Amino acid sequence: MSEFQFTVDEVIQLERPVTFRMPFRYGVVTLTSAPEAYVAVRITTRDQKSHWGIAADLLAPKWFDKSPELTNQDNFEQLRRSIAIAASHYVDGRRYASAFGHHSAAETIHHEECAEQELPGLVAGFGLAQIDRAILDACCRAWGVSFAAAIARNLPGITSDTAHDLTGFDLPYFLASLRPADTMTVRHTVGLTDVIEAQGKAADGPNDGLPQTLRENCEAYGLRAFKLKLSGDAPADIDRLSRIAGVLDDLPGGYFCTLDGNEQFQTPDAFAAFWENAKAQPQLGRLTNAVRIVEQPIARANALSVPLGQVGADIPCEIDESDANMTAFFAAQALGYRGVSSKSCKGVYRSLLNRARVAKWNAEDPLGGFFLSAEDLSTQAGIALQQDVALANLIGCTHIERNGHQYGDGLAGAPQSWRSALLDQHGDLYRAGDGRVDLKIQQGQLSTRSINSSGYGTSLPLSLLLDAFETVQHVR
């Protein structure tokens, strides 16, 4: 079965508009709306049977490329171009290969062509990630197995061809060792414009009966894990963290959190100065002790050229925006980083191979503490969320950032037939109310049972989607 080969014959790009219920400020942008891209791929096996698969992700601006001269629309168009370029490298009705074989054949040439068109590595990776996940979805449907079962048996034929530092590492044995769990802890994002307490509510905030403030979210969902965004403005960050601590320190049973630097510090010394300042604040004593990870504190222009030094020894740091290709984590590890984020928008194979690196490095150095964390880019309910959770769950992440559920508007605008089908098949993951379909978060946990039962996150018929949204491009 690992030699399951097929041609890639069609790629259809579709989109649906997504309007947020609350603004989400991260880094340099405050996001209120964005398109969600869908990619449907048709493969044909050697016995001439065709199978469709699908993937989805939000076209998030000012993350893949933060160039200030680019507008949000420019960023959207970059990501669309990446998908189109990737499609041109995959669609070839004469080339039979395994799922990973198609990926490894396309990866280098795709990144080279994107670079020629001045598309950064993260933008390039987005197109590959979309096509690869849709292909894997088609394969899971053809095989009649779940994503977890497919990876455990290495049905995609994953090798070290794109990560030569893993040459000699027993990938099939490692992949067979991965086991999904039934639940994951939700790590709640506190964005830079989020309201902490009720007195800070805006008069024009959403009136949908859902939680708005941090305290309301904690009470409604039983949250105990948090991701706190930093702005790089030390006095403002200290003040905001102090107000956040005023809520979190009241939670019964304790909590833990991660910090997201979002590239707001130019050097490790600049972040170290902020961190020492934060630890010196009496009101932040419990919060700073609860920090497990610092995500991408250093701007990507410097992150992979300057050693972390003492910062890396004091607190586990990971790369996120600097993870632009398969060599990034390998390079970051040499500079003192111990972790890398997993995001479906950066690639399913990248997460799996980086997880293999973690296993290899921790076996070689039991005190190394290398890790992957599951981060979010406003992943919306439905296909995108389910595939992202399935991936993070399989690679052993016990907690996952889910910010799309609080900023997004559920499945608003999606066809009723699709919403009903998702509720029927994934009633453990979603809940319905007032025409909405939202995540079902209970005692701070998500159920992953239904997304691990069949297909790549779902086995819903694609006809529910292909006729529902606007077609952007059709490659065949």
C-alpha positions in Angstrom: 0.0 0.0 0.0 2.9 2.4 0.5 3.4 2.2 -3.3 -0.1 3.5 -3.9 0.5 5.6 -6.9 -1.6 8.0 -8.9 -1.6 11.0 -11.2 -2.9 14.5 -10.2 -5.4 15.5 -12.8 -7.3 18.6 -11.6 -7.0 21.4 -9.1 -9.9 23.7 -8.4 -9.4 26.8 -6.3 -12.5 28.2 -4.5 -13.1 30.9 -1.9 -15.7 32.0 0.6 -15.7 35.4 2.4 -15.2 35.3 6.2 -16.2 38.2 8.3 -15.0 38.2 11.9 -17.3 38.8 14.8 -14.5 40.6 16.7 -11.3 42.3 15.5 -8.1 40.3 15.9 -4.9 42.2 16.2 -1.7 40.3 15.8 1.7 41.8 14.9 1.0 44.8 12.6 -2.5 44.0 11.5 -6.0 44.1 12.9 -8.0 41.6 11.0 -11.8 41.9 10.6 -12.3 39.9 7.4 -10.5 37.7 4.9 -11.2 35.1 2.2 -11.0 31.4 3.1 -9.4 29.4 0.3 -10.5 25.9 -0.6 -8.6 23.6 -2.9 -10.2 20.5 -4.4 -7.8 18.0 -6.1 -8.7 15.0 -8.3 -6.3 12.1 -8.5 -6.5 9.0 -10.7 -5.0 5.6 -9.7 -3.4 3.1 -12.0 -6.8 1.2 -12.3 -8.2 4.5 -13.7 -10.4 5.2 -10.6 -10.7 8.9 -9.7 -10.9 10.3 -6.2 -11.4 13.9 -5.0 -9.9 15.5 -1.9 -10.2 19.0 -0.4 -8.2 21.3 1.9 -8.9 24.8 3.3 -7.2 27.7 5.0 -7.8 31.4 5.7 -5.8 33.8 3.5 -4.4 35.7 6.5 -2.7 39.0 5.7 0.5 40.3 7.2 1.8 37.0 8.5 3.2 35.1 5.5 4.7 38.4 4.3 4.7 41.4 6.6 6.2 43.9 4.1 4.6 47.2 5.1 4.2 48.4 1.5 1.8 45.5 0.7 -1.9 45.8 1.4 -4.1 43.0 2.7 -5.4 42.5 -0.9 -1.8 42.2 -2.1 -1.2 39.5 0.6 -4.4 37.6 -0.5 -3.2 37.7 -4.1 0.3 36.4 -3.1 -1.3 33.3 -1.5 -3.6 32.7 -4.5 -0.6 32.8 -6.8 1.2 30.3 -4.6 -1.7 27.9 -4.9 -1.8 28.4 -8.7 2.0 27.9 -9.1 1.8 24.7 -6.9 -1.0 23.4 -9.0 1.0 23.8 -12.2 3.7 21.6 -10.7 1.4 18.9 -9.5 -1.1 18.5 -12.4 0.4 16.0 -14.8 -1.8 13.2 -16.0 1.2 11.1 -17.1 3.3 11.1 -13.8 2.4 8.3 -11.4 3.8 8.7 -7.9 2.9 8.3 -4.2 1.5 11.2 -2.2 4.9 12.1 -0.8 6.5 11.4 -4.2 4.4 14.1 -5.8 5.3 16.5 -2.9 9.1 15.8 -3.0 9.2 16.2 -6.8 7.4 19.6 -6.6 8.9 21.2 -3.5 12.2 22.5 -4.8 11.0 23.7 -8.2 8.0 25.3 -6.6 10.0 27.3 -4.0 12.4 28.3 -6.8 9.6 29.6 -9.1 8.0 31.4 -6.2 11.3 33.1 -5.3 11.6 34.2 -8.9 8.2 35.9 -8.5 9.4 37.5 -5.2 7.1 35.3 -3.1 8.7 34.6 0.3 9.2 31.1 1.6 6.1 31.1 3.9 3.9 32.2 0.9 5.4 29.5 -1.3 4.8 26.9 1.4 1.1 27.8 1.6 0.4 26.7 -1.9 2.2 23.4 -1.4 0.5 22.8 1.9 -3.0 23.3 0.3 -2.3 20.8 -2.5 -0.6 18.2 -0.3 -3.5 18.2 2.2 -6.1 17.9 -0.6 -4.2 15.0 -2.1 -3.9 13.3 1.3 -7.6 13.7 1.8 -8.3 12.1 -1.6 -5.9 9.2 -0.7 -7.6 8.7 2.7 -11.0 8.5 0.9 -9.5 6.0 -1.7 -7.9 3.9 1.1 -11.0 4.1 3.3 -8.9 5.0 6.3 -8.4 7.9 8.7 -5.5 10.3 8.5 -3.9 8.8 11.6 -4.1 5.3 10.2 -2.7 6.3 6.9 0.3 8.0 8.5 0.9 5.1 11.0 1.1 2.7 8.0 3.1 5.3 5.9 0.7 4.9 3.1 1.8 8.3 1.6 5.3 6.9 1.3 7.1 9.5 3.4 10.9 9.5 3.2 13.8 11.8 4.2 14.2 13.1 0.6 13.3 16.6 1.7 15.0 16.4 5.1 18.4 14.9 4.5 19.4 15.3 8.1 17.0 12.4 8.9 18.8 10.0 6.5 19.3 6.8 8.5 16.5 7.6 10.9 13.8 4.9 10.9 10.8 7.0 9.6 8.4 4.1 9.2 9.0 2.9 12.8 8.6 6.5 14.0 5.4 7.1 12.1 3.9 3.8 13.3 4.5 5.0 16.9 2.3 8.1 16.5 -1.1 7.7 18.2 -3.9 10.3 18.3 -5.6 11.2 21.6 -9.3 11.6 22.2 -9.1 15.2 23.4 -6.9 18.3 23.2 -6.7 21.2 25.6 -7.6 24.6 24.0 -5.1 27.3 24.4 -7.1 30.5 24.2 -5.5 33.5 22.4 -5.5 36.9 24.1 -5.0 39.3 21.2 -3.7 42.8 21.4 -7.1 44.5 21.2 -9.0 41.9 23.3 -11.1 43.1 26.2 -9.9 41.7 29.5 -12.7 42.7 31.9 -16.3 43.7 31.4 -15.7 47.4 32.0 -13.5 47.5 28.9 -16.3 46.3 26.5 -16.9 48.5 23.5 -20.4 49.8 22.9 -20.3 48.5 19.3 -19.0 45.0 20.2 -20.8 41.9 19.0 -24.3 41.3 20.4 -24.5 37.6 19.7 -24.7 36.2 23.2 -21.2 34.7 23.0 -18.3 35.6 25.4 -16.4 38.7 24.6 -14.0 39.4 27.5 -11.2 37.2 28.7 -13.0 36.6 32.0 -16.2 35.6 30.1 -14.3 33.2 27.9 -12.7 31.6 30.9 -16.0 31.1 32.6 -17.9 29.9 29.5 -15.4 27.4 28.3 -13.5 26.3 31.5 -10.2 27.6 30.0 -6.9 26.8 31.7 -4.4 27.4 28.9 -3.6 30.7 27.1 -1.5 32.3 24.4 -0.7 35.9 25.2 0.3 38.2 22.3 3.2 40.8 22.8 3.4 44.1 21.0 7.1 44.9 21.7 6.1 48.0 23.6 7.4 47.0 27.0 5.4 49.4 29.2 2.2 48.6 27.3 2.9 44.9 27.4 3.6 44.9 31.2 0.4 46.8 31.8 -1.6 44.5 29.7 -0.1 41.3 31.1 -0.8 42.7 34.6 -4.5 43.0 33.7 -4.5 39.5 32.2 -2.9 38.2 35.3 -5.6 39.8 37.4 -8.1 37.4 35.6 -5.9 34.3 35.3 -4.7 34.3 38.8 -8.3 34.0 40.0 -8.8 30.7 38.1 -9.3 27.7 40.4 -6.8 24.9 39.7 -4.1 27.0 38.1 -3.2 27.7 34.4 -0.4 27.7 32.0 0.4 30.0 29.1 2.7 30.7 26.1 3.9 34.1 24.9 3.8 35.1 21.2 6.5 37.6 20.3 5.2 37.9 16.7 8.7 39.1 15.7 8.4 42.3 17.8 12.0 42.2 19.2 15.0 42.8 16.9 17.5 40.9 19.0 17.7 38.3 21.8 19.1 41.0 24.1 16.0 43.1 23.5 13.7 40.3 24.4 15.9 39.3 27.4 15.5 42.9 28.8 11.7 42.7 28.5 11.6 39.2 30.1 13.7 40.3 33.0 11.5 43.3 33.5 8.4 41.2 33.4 9.8 38.7 36.0 10.6 41.6 38.3 7.0 42.7 38.5 5.4 41.3 41.7 1.9 41.2 40.1 3.3 39.0 37.3 4.9 36.4 39.5 2.4 33.6 38.9 2.0 34.5 35.2 5.7 34.5 34.3 6.1 31.2 36.2 3.3 29.7 34.2 5.0 30.5 30.8 6.0 27.3 29.0 7.1 28.6 25.6 8.0 31.9 23.9 7.0 31.8 20.2 9.1 33.7 17.6 10.3 36.7 19.8 12.9 37.8 17.2 12.1 39.3 13.9 12.6 36.9 11.0 15.3 39.0 9.5 17.6 38.2 12.5 16.1 35.1 14.0 18.2 32.6 12.1 21.4 34.6 12.1 21.9 35.4 15.8 22.3 32.8 18.6 19.7 33.1 21.4 22.4 32.8 24.1 21.2 32.9 27.6 17.6 33.6 26.6 17.4 30.1 25.0 18.8 28.6 28.2 16.4 30.4 30.4 13.1 29.7 28.6 12.1 27.4 25.7 11.9 29.4 22.5 10.4 28.3 19.2 10.4 29.6 15.6 7.1 30.3 13.8 7.4 32.9 11.1 11.0 31.9 10.5 9.9 28.4 9.6 9.9 29.1 5.9 11.3 25.8 4.6 12.4 22.3 5.6 15.8 23.5 6.7 14.6 26.2 9.1 14.1 24.1 12.3 17.5 22.4 11.7 19.2 25.8 11.5 17.2 27.2 14.5 18.2 24.3 16.7 21.9 25.2 16.2 21.1 28.7 17.5 19.4 27.6 20.7 15.8 27.3 19.7 14.1 24.1 21.0 10.8 24.2 19.2 8.9 24.9 16.0 5.3 25.5 15.5 3.0 23.2 13.6 0.5 24.8 11.3 -1.3 23.1 8.4 -0.7 26.2 6.3 3.0 25.5 6.4 2.7 21.9 5.4 1.6 18.5 6.7 4.9 16.9 5.8 6.9 19.7 7.4 5.1 19.1 10.7 5.6 15.3 10.5 9.3 15.5 9.6 9.9 18.2 12.2 8.3 15.9 14.7 10.7 13.2 13.6 13.5 15.6 14.2 12.2 16.2 17.7 12.2 12.4 18.4 15.7 12.0 17.0 17.2 15.0 18.9 15.6 14.1 22.2 16.8 10.5 21.9 20.3 11.8 21.3 20.1 14.4 24.1 17.5 13.4 26.7 17.9 16.9 28.3 17.4 18.7 25.0 13.7 19.4 25.5 12.9 19.8 21.8 9.2 20.1 20.9 6.5 21.1 18.5 3.6 23.3 19.5 0.2 23.6 17.8 -0.4 27.2 16.7 -3.3 28.9 14.9 -3.7 31.4 12.1 -7.4 32.0 12.6 -8.3 28.6 11.3 -12.0 28.5 10.6 -14.5 25.9 11.5 -15.0 23.1 9.0 -12.3 21.5 6.8 -9.5 23.8 7.8 -9.9 23.3 11.5 -10.5 19.6 11.3 -7.4 18.9 9.3 -5.3 21.1 11.4 -6.5 19.5 14.7 -6.0 16.0 13.2 -2.4 16.8 12.4 -1.6 18.5 15.7 -3.3 15.7 17.6 -1.4 13.0 15.8 2.1 14.5 16.3 1.5 14.5 20.0 0.6 18.1 20.8 -1.5 18.0 23.9 -2.7 21.6 23.7 -3.6 23.7 20.6 -4.2 27.4 20.0 -7.7 27.9 18.6 -8.4 31.6 17.9 -10.7 31.2 15.0 -13.5 30.2 17.3 -13.5 33.5 19.2 -12.8 35.9 16.4 -14.5 34.1 13.5 -18.2 33.8 13.1 -18.6 30.1 13.2 -19.8 28.9 9.8 -21.8 32.0 9.1 -22.3 32.3 5.3 -21.7 28.7 4.6 -24.5 26.6 3.1 -27.0 25.2 5.5 -26.6 21.8 4.1 -22.9 21.9 4.9 -23.5 23.2 8.5 -26.1 20.5 9.1 -23.8 17.7 7.7 -20.9 18.9 9.9 -23.1 18.8 13.0 -24.4 15.4 12.1 -20.9 13.9 11.6 -18.9 15.9 14.1 -21.4 16.5 16.9 -18.6 16.0 19.4 -16.6 18.9 18.0 -19.3 21.5 17.1 -22.4 22.9 18.7 -25.4 24.7 17.2 -27.1 27.8 18.4 -28.9 30.8 16.9 -28.1 29.7 13.4 -24.4 29.4 14.3 -22.1 26.4 14.3 -19.3 26.9 16.8 -16.6 24.8 18.5 -17.8 22.8 21.4 -15.3 23.5 24.2 -16.0 21.8 27.5 -13.8 22.1 30.5 -11.2 23.7 28.3 -11.1 20.6 26.0 -11.9 19.7 22.4 -13.0 16.2 21.4 -11.0 14.7 18.5 -12.9 11.4 18.2 -14.9 12.1 15.1 -12.1 13.8 13.1 -9.9 10.7 13.8 -12.5 8.2 12.8 -12.3 8.5 9.0 -10.7 10.5 6.2 -8.4 13.5 6.7 -10.5 15.2 9.3 -13.8 14.4 7.7 -15.5 12.1 5.2 -18.2 14.5 4.2 -19.1 14.4 0.5 -17.3 17.1 -1.4 -20.5 17.9 -3.4 -21.5 19.9 -0.3 -18.6 22.3 -1.0 -17.8 22.3 -4.7 -21.1 24.0 -5.7 -21.2 26.4 -2.8 -18.3 28.8 -3.3 -16.8 31.0 -6.0 -14.3 29.3 -8.3 -11.1 31.3 -8.6 -9.1 29.0 -10.9 -9.4 25.5 -12.5 -6.2 23.8 -13.5 -6.3 20.5 -15.5 
